[in-house]
Amino acid sequence: MENTTVTEGKTTAIISYITWIGTLIAFIMNNDKKNSFASFHIRQMIGLSILSIINSFVISRFAGNYVTGAIAIILFVLWIIGFIGAVQGEEKKIPVLGDMFQDWFKSIG
């Protein structure tokens, strides 16, 4: 990836990791320029946000608090990995799910 692409999209990529509101703001910010680095991280965070919502509203209904809490911790660790990648200017995919997020949300960006 070109250094200018990373430099121009880094702020938007970092903003995308600030809750779902940040993801929405980053999506709107990236709508005009279509920076590929920012789009990569927006797709990663959309996937994490959807998983978090599923964990909060679906899994919590059927599984106990321990299972929901364990999944929340795993999602938090994945969020940290993605956030660190954005800060360092790397397209670091989230383990296990990153490729799927890029494929599922490829129309974004």
N, C-alpha and C positions, 0 to 999 in steps of 0.2 A: 504494500500500500504506500502511496506517495506521502511524503512528510507533510505537504501542504494540505492534503485531504484530512489527515489526522489532526493537524493544527486547527483547521477551520471547523471540524466537527466535534472536537474534544469537549467543549463547553456543553453543547447539546447532548452529547453522549452521557456526560456526568449528570446533567439535569434529569435525564430519563430514569435514573436510578432513585430519584427522590419521590417515592410513593407513586401511585397511579396518576396522581395529579401532575407530577413532574413528567411522567411518561407522556401524558396528553399534551403538556406544554412543549416538550421536546418534539413530539410529532408535528405540532403546528409550526414550530420554529424551523423544522427540517422540510416542511412542505414546499417551500420555494426553491431552495438550493439543492435539495436531494443529495446530501452528502452521504457517501456510502459507509463511512465509518460511523456516523451518527445513526444511520438506518440500521446497521448491524446491532448496535447496542439497544436501540428502541425495540427491535424484534426480540432480543433476549429478555428484555424487561417486560414486554407484553406477555410472553410465555410465563414468566415467573408470577406476574400479577394474576393471570388466569388460574394458575395452580394454587395461589394463595387464597383466592376467592373460593375455589372448589374445596380447599381444605377447611376454610372457615364455615361454609354454609352446607356442604354436602357430607364430607367425611366426618365432621363433628357430630352430625345427626346419627350416624351409624356406628362410629367407633368411639371409644372412650377418650377422656381428656389426655391420657398418656400418649395415645396414638396421634391425636391431633397435635399435641405439643411436640412430639418427636418429628413429625412432618414439618411443623413450623420451624424448628431448629435447622433441619436440613435445607429448607427453602432460604433461611437466613444465611446459611453458609454459602449457598449458591449465589445469593445476592451479593455477598462480600466478594466472591471470586469475580463476578461480572463487574462490580464497581471498581475493583482494583485494576482490572483490565482496561476500563475506560480511563481511569486516572493515569495509567502508565502509557496510554496511547496504543494499546494492543487490541486486536480482534480476538480476544480470548473467549472461546465458546464455553458455556456452562457445561460441566461434565454430564454425560449421559443424554441430556435433553437438548443441548445447544444446537445440534444438527437438525433436530426435529423442529425447533422453534424457527430456525432460518428457513426451512422448507415450508412450514405451515404459513408463515407470515411473509413470504417472499414478495408479495404484492406491495408491501409497505416499504417505501424507499425507492 
